[in-house]
Amino acid sequence: MPTIVLTISAVLAIIIGILILIWPKLIRLAIGFYLILFGILQLFLDKLG
């Protein structure tokens, strides 16, 4: 399971990095979105385990 989280995090980080390069004004939004998604994933995996 931790491998899945790391893979998803890596993919999200790449996507968000590209978005920041294209639209620098979205840095705050991108970071917030990433943290929210990461938190939801952590809670979801905690309930599974």
N, C-alpha and C positions, 0 to 999 in steps of 0.2 A: 503493500500500500504506500509506503513513503516514496517509492520510486515514481508512482503515478503523480503524487503531489509535486515532486520535483520537476517532472516532465511538464505538467500543466503550468507550473510557475515559470519554467524556462520559456515556454511558448508565449505565455502572457507577457513576460518581460521583453521578449523580442518584438511582439506586436506593439506594445506600449512605447518601446524605444523608437520604432519606426514612426508611430503617430507623433511623438514629441519632435522628431526631426522634421516632419512635414508641417505640423502645426504647433509651434513652440508655446502658443498661448494656452494649450491644453495640458500643460505639465501638471498643474494642480489637480485637474479633473482626472487625468490618467493615473496619477499616484493614488488618489482617493479610490478610484474604481478598482485598481489593483489590490489595494489593502482590503477593501470590502469583499472582493471575490476570494482572496486568500483566507480571510477570516471565516467566510461561509464554508469554504472547503475544509478548514480545520475543524469547525463545529460538526460538519457532516461526517467526517472521518472519525471523530471522537465518539459519535453516537453509534457508528457501525462497530467500532472496536469496543 
